[in-house]
Amino acid sequence: MSETRAPLIPDGGLSRRDFLRLTGATVGGLALAGIPDLSDAASPKRGGTLRLGNTADVVSFEPYAVSDNVSIWTMLLIYDQLTRPTTDGLSLQPGLAKSWDISKDGKTYTFHLRTDVKFHDGTPLTAADVKFCVERAAFAKNTQWAFILAALKSMEVVDKHTVRAHLKQPHAPFLSDMALFATSIYPAALFHKEGTKLWAHPVGTGPFKFQSWKRGSQVNLVRNPHFWRNPNQPYVNAFQNLVVPDANTRVLQVQSGELDIALFVPPAQAKTLQHSSSVTVHVDNFMDSHFVTLNVTKKPLNDVRVRQALNYAIDKDAIVSKILFGFGTPSGQALPKMWGADPNVKPYPYNPAKAKSLLKAAGHSSGLKLTCLVDASIATDQQVATLMQEQLRAIGVNMQIKIIEEGTLLKIIENKPFNYEMSPGYMTSDIIDPDELISFAVAGDAGTYAIWTLYNNAKVNNLSKQAASEANKSKRLKMYYEIDTIHHDDAPMIFLYRTPSLTLTTSKVQGFKVLPTGNYRLEEVWLS
């Protein structure tokens, strides 16, 4: 799930030897790219508290029970998974599994666990913990991620440090799926003892240990002194995830020194602060996609000509220049820029005349009315909707904008009777394989109704299943490209743009980077 790279893990055909060579790892002594050399003159410094301003509070620390990025990215500092993406998002590297073997039929994965890993409570990691956590993520009644882990039949404990996954059928993304936050590993015995109370003080094997949680305000983590990946990390002693909903306030607090890091910096401020000596604007490649979902079951949006007309009527270049201040690129498909996204699928060009012609052919020459529901907490979406309203008016479409609180908005969009017409949205990828987002946002039979567009194309659904079970990488890619084209032409979304991640830090923050998957490895950050 990246732009390109020959031996990409998603096809499941990479040998253990080739994988270790590519990631720079050696069995017995893992040497991972990105870990600073402490003998260097510019070595990271130990100590301090890292304060990060986030958009909202964590919802839960139960790995499979969340879908919001704040929860996901915070819990990835506490928990580990069997595998994890490389920092460039192009391939995978070992996690709690130091190596693995794949059967010839692609239905059995044997994971060899590290023998020196302990949970934050001091208990050792075992294969029984992995079996319990992965199976729970896949089979629990209230799991949100069964659609990704649907190929899993069972996990088998082979011995204390070996666990075997049995699949119902070959599933090419499986190694990427094992990097999903939902499959995070925690102590099974502790969960059996405490049940859901465990999520009030989560225990993992990651670089940071949970300390406290003041709901609605902040989460406090402290350094794990026995971090298995690198004994020198984390470099900071503590981490605070602070809830600062207003983006302008986050920026001001970094400038004043109240925060060290501000996430999701507004493009206008990022442009202004790029040449500041007291703060640093980080522009990182980020697998995200922005669009307007269209409820294809609602008239007149059930007509593909109307949906295509809306795409032709929107000037994406104007959005990128006027609202994003150049931090973005127009897009013509649901997938972010990643492996599986067809570079030949271009954005719908800005063509009001073509849009009017399509509306006329669909029987709407006198115009039509639509209502767009917009999240009250996302200023950029409100700005985009306002610009869209102006541009749609030019083709005879009267689009009313309704600003709605996020929780209420999600209830309307994500629950029957799906009583909405259109609403801006975005998505990010948690793994480096397109299967997650294709299943989530494009296929109509995977549980989220194609990200609540209610789009349901039988050919796309079948191609999605075939691609997931295809071991040959080039054949898989061809299938995803076909899906991209069909989805583009059917236009169940107004495809808008992709953006990089924009983060602001004080100049003393060193080693910070947002990964293509959106999260950040704060164990690698230090304060100068």
Protein Blocks (a to p, Z undefined) as FASTA:
>chain_A
ZZbdcklfklopacfklmmmmnopaehiacdehiacfkbmkbcceedjdddddfbdcfbf
cfklpcbfklmmmmmmmpccfbdcdfkopaccddfblbdcddfkopaccddddfkbccfk
opacdfklmmmmmmmmmmgmklcklmmmmmpmbdcdfblmbccdddfbdcfklmmmmmpf
klpccdfklmmmnmmmlmmmccdfbfbdcfbdcehiaccddddfkbfklmkbcfbfbdcd
dddfblklmmmmmmnopambdghiafklmmmmmmpckbccddddddddddddddfkbcfk
lpmklmmmmmmmpcfklmmmmmnnopacddfbfbdcdehiafklccddddfklmmmmmmm
nopanopaddddddfklmklmmmmmmmmmmmmmnopacddddddfklmmmmmmpcehiaf
bdcdddddfbfcfklmmmmmmmmcgonoogonopacfklmmmmmmmmmpmblklmmmmmm
mmmmmmmmnopaccfbdcdddddddfklghiacdfkopacfklpccZZ
